[in-house]
């Protein structure tokens, strides 16, 4: 093969690789634009009046943001609902992470009678739609006289089936049994092992599941709608859905402003969590290397 033929083949290979990269970037840009478009529509909708929102689609921002915000504040106490959702989401996330990680650790590292059937039962429950138990859930909390309290929204987070499955699968490959055996030889108890060894080794998994748990609790609509009936106790999604205009119709402009407010904590959380997850993954890769 002559130098000219070799140069021609290298040039063709580089051209093919460049075209492949350009095609990949084009696809990624299209996907990113598709994901960002609803957010853009929400931003623009928060600046327009109800007539414009309901009669035509426009990508030109309006001038009604202040008026929409004022109507929203006159209609509902959005900021109270914001803080109701915030403390519920934080509390539910902490409870879910602690007890689900503890349960996943037990299923992963302990051999006890009935472990297989119990874990299979968790998988079956995880696959069932949550709406199937709405009637039974309501009757149960009604009989327990827990209506219009936050307890029915907090207690179920102790047993998150997906989180248990997620942590169990993570610990199966992410925590060597030798590390636990070494801690037992050194005289550590099970509680100390869980707090000093297991939880620190699950940093990336805890952050990942924490983001999902927080978003699930923050966006929860059906259960708070069933349980709560006092305005001062309602969460943000329920308040946003109940915003009405003067004639009783939905006030879309005010709702868009409320939705925009509700999105900011999720954006901040994801930005922080994404950085932490990448750092944990990098540290884990360096340790394994």
Secondary structure, 3 states (H helix, E strand, C coil): CCHHHHHHHHHHHHHHHHHHHHHHHHHHHHHHHHHHHHHHHHHHHCCCCHHHHHHCCCCCCCCCHHHHHHHHHHHCCHHHHHHHHHHHHHHHHHHHHHHHHHHHHHHHHCCCCCHHHHHHHHHHHHHCCHHHHHHHHHHHHHHCCCCCCCHHHHHHHHCCHHHHHHHHHHHHHHCCHHHHHHHHHCCCCHHHHHHHHHHHHCHHHHHHHHHHHHHHHHCCCHHHHHHCCCHHHCCHHHHHHCCECCCCCECHHHHHHHHHHHHHHHHHHHHHHHHHHHHHHHHHHHHHC
